[in-house]
Amino acid sequence: MAEHRPGLVVRWIGCIVLPAVVAAAVAGCSRGETVTADSLAAAKAVWARAGVRNYQLEWKASGTNSAHYVVTVRDGAVTLIVSLTPKGDEVPVHPAETKFYSVDGLFTTIADELAQLKTERPFGQPPEAKVVMRARFDPKLGYPVSYHRDVLGTTQGLAIDVIHLIPTIIPVNPDGSPKT
């Protein structure tokens, strides 16, 4: 029978278990895949194929500005935006450009941020600044479940997290018009 050596167990934990725990923690913080033009295009293609044109979307943004929205989309167009306050109050929002609050708008935000990497001063920082952009996309519908951007060494982070997306079936009359 092998001799029990306590030091061996400690070394095993230090050499195998600890690095695995650290790797899992880092992966958990990464919040998805690195955003690239290809990953974004692939997600947008899944969203387009899903054909979801009527839905309610609830999402939060945090970073320099924090916000919490519930957005109603009908036939691909934003029809209602409500901001939820930290106390839970609902405040209607009437921005000039409502399209930025929909799934397509979230895709536009991510694409605009990705384009920042090609500028002379990405996010107002020197060209050598390290920017980490990660996203998770819903595997069935393609919409961004989360998007996180960090400009290392600064407080210029942005997080967008979708709380839920609920597709809506709108009943129609035999002639194709919506039932009222």
Stockholm file with secondary structure:
# STOCKHOLM 1.0

chainA/1-180         MAEHRPGLVVRWIGCIVLPAVVAAAVAGCSRGETVTADSLAAAKAVWARAGVRNYQLEWKASGTNSAHYVVTVRDGAVTLIVSLTPKGDEVPVHPAETKFYSVDGLFTTIADELAQLKTERPFGQPPEAKVVMRARFDPKLGYPVSYHRDVLGTTQGLAIDVIHLIPTIIPVNPDGSPKT
#=GR chainA/1-180 SS CCCCCHHHHHHHIIIIIHHHHHHHHHHHHHCSEECCHHHHHHHHHHHHHHTCCSEEEEEEEEESSCEEEEEEEETTEEEEEEEECTTCCEEECCCSCGGGGSHHHHHHHHHHHHHHTTSSSGGGSCTTCCEEEEEEECTTTCCEEEEEEEETTSSCCEEEEEEEEEECCCCBCTTSCBCC
#=GC SS_cons         CCCCCHHHHHHHIIIIIHHHHHHHHHHHHHCSEECCHHHHHHHHHHHHHHTCCSEEEEEEEEESSCEEEEEEEETTEEEEEEEECTTCCEEECCCSCGGGGSHHHHHHHHHHHHHHTTSSSGGGSCTTCCEEEEEEECTTTCCEEEEEEEETTSSCCEEEEEEEEEECCCCBCTTSCBCC
//
